[in-house]
Amino acid sequence: MENWSLISLCVLLGLTSRWAVSFHSYSGAGKPPIFGDYEAQRHWQEVTYNLPVHEWYFNNTNNDLNYWGLDYPPLTAYHSLVCAYVAKLLNPEWVELHASRGYESHSHKLFMRATVLFTDILIYIPAVLLYCFYFCDGSSKQKVATALCILLYPGLILIDYGHFQYNSVSLGLALWGTLGLGLGWDLFGCLAFTLTLNYKQMELYHSLPFFCYLLGKFIWVVISMTVLVTFALCWMPFLSDPKQPLQVLHRLFPVGRGLFEDKVANTWCSLNVLIKIKTLLSRETQLFLSFALTLLFVLPSSLKLLSKPTLWQFKLALVNTSLAFFLFSFQVHEKSILLVAFMLPLLLKDGLLLPYVVTSLAFLFLSLYLLSALERSTEEELRLGLYRKHTQHWLPKLNLSRIIKWKVMLSLCLLQFWFSLVAMAALSFTSVWLKPPAKLPDLFPVLVSVLSFLHFLGFIIYFNQVQLMEPQRKKSLKKTN
C-alpha cells in the first residue's frame, strides 16, 4: 500500500512539472518563415495525413523537404499520422495542406502539449517507475527520490515540452528494452529496442550494448528473427520500390550537413575552437576520422560485455557506448545527450529561462537532499579504488597513496562537483545578462559547449575504467545500481 502511495506521488509531481512547462514558450514561436521544432511536428502531421506514404520522404510540390521535411524513421511518421487524425477531428485547419503552415493558436498549443503528455503517461513514466521501484536497491525514500530525479530531469522536460520533441518515446522504449533484459524476457527486450530504433535513429547509440549482451547469451537466432520481422513490419509500406528505403535512409543520415551542427558539446565542436576541422579536412577524412575514433572508444566496452553479459556490465556499456557516439561520431545533434546534457543556449533561444532555473533547482534538491548524493562518498561507492591501484602500479616510485590520502581525493571529487555547479550558474548568468564582445558573438555558447565537453570526457574515462576494471566480487556483496 505504501509503495502505491509513493508511486502516485511520483506520477503526480512528474505530470505537474510537465504541464507547468507546457504553458511557457516553445521552439520557433512567432518566428517565420521557418518557425521551429514545434512547427516541424505540426508539419509532419500535415504531410502524413494529406500525402500518400510513398511521398512522405520525397521532395515534390506538396512536400518541400527544405521546410521541415521528415528526417526520422517510419515509426515517428506513423505517430505523426495518428496525431493528425485526432487533430483533424478537433480542428481541420490544424493539418490543412499548405494553408496550415506556421499555424499558431492557444488551443493547438494545448493539443500538441497533450500529445507529448499522453506518450509520457503511456510509455515513459511507467518504465521509469517500474525500473526505480523494482530494480533499484535502497529504501522506499531512495527509490522515490531516484524516480523523481529521472521524471523531473530538466533536459528531457524542457526539450520535449519547450523545444518540442517526443524524446521520451524513444527513451521510454529503450528503458522498456532494458527492463525486458533485466526480467529475463529477452525477446520482449529485443522487440522494445527494435521499436525505439524505428522511432529515432539516435538510439543507434545504444544498439551495440543490446547486440553484445544478447549475442553473449547465445540466443541470437530467435533474436535475429524478432529484429527482422519487426523491421519488416515497420518498413513494409516503403519496400515496394527500392528507391523508397534508400531515400528514407538518406533522410535519416544527412551526411551533407557536416561533422557537427550548432554548438554541440562533443570533441569536434570543441576542437574546432582551436583547429578549424571543417575547413582543413575533407568530408571523407572527417567521416573516416570520426568513424575510427568512435570505433576505438566503443570496442573495449562492447568486447567486455560480450565476454561477460551481465546486467551490470550491460548498463555500464549503455553509458560508455552512448557517450562515445556522442563525443566522436559524425553529425551529432545536441539533443542526443539528454542523459547528462547542459543545453542552456538552446533553451535561452526558445525563451525557457524560467523553467530552466526552476527545474534545475528542483533536480539539485532531489539529488542532494533526498538521495543524499554527497553522503554516498566512500571510496568503494565512487569506485576510486581502481585509481589507487593503477597509480600504485604505474607510479610506484612516487607512492602517491602516501602523498595524497584518499580522503583528500574524495574531498577533491566533492570540490569538483561544487565547481561544476558554480561554473554552470556563472555561465547561465553571463549568457543572460552580459553581452559578448562584438568580435566573439558566440563566446558564451562556445564556453558552455567546451565546459560540457570536458565533463563528458571525464565521464567516459571514469565509466570505462569502472566497466573494464570491474573486480571480482564476493557473492555476499551487493552491487550498487
Disulfide bonds with the S-S distance in Angstrom:
none
